[in-house]
Amino acid sequence: MQTVGKHHLIEISECTPRVLDDIEKVKTIMLEAALKAKAEVKKTLNL
């Protein structure tokens, strides 16, 4: 399957602004959520 675009709809609740300022923590949260949902992660960004 060819990837033709990027779509991000993100809702993170019950966390402090400090967590949202930590890009590595947000990345970890998102990857853990994807694994729990049995979603396919095509690519991650190194920011």
C-alpha distances in whole Angstrom, upper triangle without the diagonal:
4,7,9,12,14,16,19,21,23,26,29,32,35,35,37,37,37,34,32,34,32,29,28,30,27,24,26,26,22,21,23,23,19,20,22,20,18,15,12,13,11,14,18,20,23,26
4,6,9,12,14,17,20,23,26,28,32,35,35,37,36,36,33,31,32,31,27,27,29,26,24,25,26,22,21,24,23,20,21,24,22,20,16,14,14,11,13,17,19,22,24
4,6,8,11,14,17,19,23,25,29,32,31,33,32,33,30,28,29,28,24,24,26,23,21,23,23,19,19,22,21,18,20,22,20,19,15,12,12,9,11,14,16,19,21
4,7,10,14,17,20,23,26,29,33,32,34,33,33,31,28,29,29,25,26,27,24,22,25,25,21,21,24,23,20,23,25,22,21,18,16,15,12,13,16,17,21,22
4,7,10,13,16,20,22,26,30,29,31,29,30,28,25,26,26,22,23,25,22,20,22,22,19,19,23,21,18,21,24,21,21,17,15,14,12,12,14,15,19,19
4,7,10,13,16,19,22,26,25,27,25,26,24,21,22,22,19,20,21,18,16,19,19,15,16,19,18,16,19,21,19,19,15,14,12,11,11,12,12,16,17
4,7,10,13,16,20,23,23,25,23,25,22,19,21,21,18,20,20,17,16,18,18,14,16,18,16,14,18,19,17,18,14,14,13,12,13,13,14,18,18
4,6,10,12,16,19,19,21,20,21,19,16,18,18,15,17,17,13,13,16,14,11,13,16,14,13,16,18,16,17,14,14,13,13,13,13,13,16,16
4,7,10,13,17,17,19,18,20,18,15,18,18,16,18,17,14,14,16,14,11,14,16,13,13,17,17,15,17,14,16,15,16,16,15,16,19,18
4,6,10,13,13,16,15,17,14,12,15,15,14,15,14,10,11,14,11,9,12,14,11,12,15,16,14,17,14,16,15,17,16,15,16,18,17
4,6,10,11,13,13,16,13,11,15,16,15,16,14,11,13,14,11,10,14,14,11,13,16,16,15,18,16,18,17,20,19,18,19,21,20
4,7,7,10,11,13,10,9,12,13,13,14,12,9,11,12,9,9,13,13,11,13,16,15,15,18,17,19,18,21,20,18,18,20,19
4,6,9,10,13,11,10,14,15,15,17,14,11,15,15,11,12,16,15,13,16,18,17,17,21,20,22,21,24,24,21,22,23,22
4,7,10,12,10,11,14,15,16,17,14,13,16,16,12,14,17,16,15,18,20,18,19,23,22,25,24,27,26,24,24,25,24
4,7,8,6,8,11,11,13,14,11,10,14,14,11,13,16,15,15,18,20,19,20,23,23,25,23,26,25,22,22,22,21
4,5,5,7,9,10,13,15,12,11,15,15,13,16,19,18,18,21,23,22,23,26,26,28,26,28,26,23,23,23,20
4,5,5,6,9,11,14,12,11,15,16,14,16,19,19,19,22,24,24,25,28,26,28,26,28,26,22,21,21,18
4,5,5,7,10,12,10,10,14,14,14,16,19,19,19,22,24,24,25,28,27,28,25,27,25,22,20,20,17
4,5,5,8,9,7,7,11,11,10,12,15,15,16,18,20,20,22,24,23,24,22,24,22,19,18,17,15
4,5,7,9,8,6,10,12,10,12,15,16,16,18,20,20,21,24,22,23,21,23,21,17,16,16,14
4,6,9,9,8,11,13,13,14,17,18,18,20,23,23,24,26,25,25,22,24,21,18,16,15,12
4,6,5,6,9,10,11,12,14,16,17,19,20,21,23,24,23,24,20,22,19,16,14,13,11
4,5,5,6,9,10,10,12,14,15,16,18,20,21,22,21,21,17,19,16,12,10,10,8
4,5,5,6,9,10,10,12,14,15,16,18,20,21,20,19,16,18,15,11,10,9,8
4,5,5,6,9,10,11,12,14,15,17,18,20,19,20,17,19,17,13,13,13,12
4,5,5,6,9,10,11,12,14,15,16,18,17,18,15,17,15,12,12,12,11
4,5,5,6,9,10,11,12,14,15,16,15,15,12,14,12,8,9,9,10
4,5,5,6,9,10,11,12,14,15,14,15,12,15,13,11,12,12,13
4,6,5,6,9,10,11,12,14,14,15,13,16,15,13,14,15,15
4,5,5,6,9,10,11,12,11,12,10,13,12,10,12,14,14
4,5,5,6,9,10,10,9,10,8,11,10,9,11,13,15
4,5,5,6,9,10,10,12,11,14,14,13,15,16,18
4,5,5,6,9,9,11,11,14,15,14,16,18,19
4,5,5,6,5,7,7,11,12,12,15,17,19
4,5,5,6,8,8,12,13,13,17,19,20
4,5,8,11,12,15,17,17,20,22,23
4,5,9,11,14,16,17,20,22,24
4,7,9,13,15,16,20,22,24
4,6,9,12,13,17,20,22
4,6,9,11,15,18,20
4,6,8,11,14,17
4,7,10,14,16
4,7,10,13
4,7,9
4,6
4
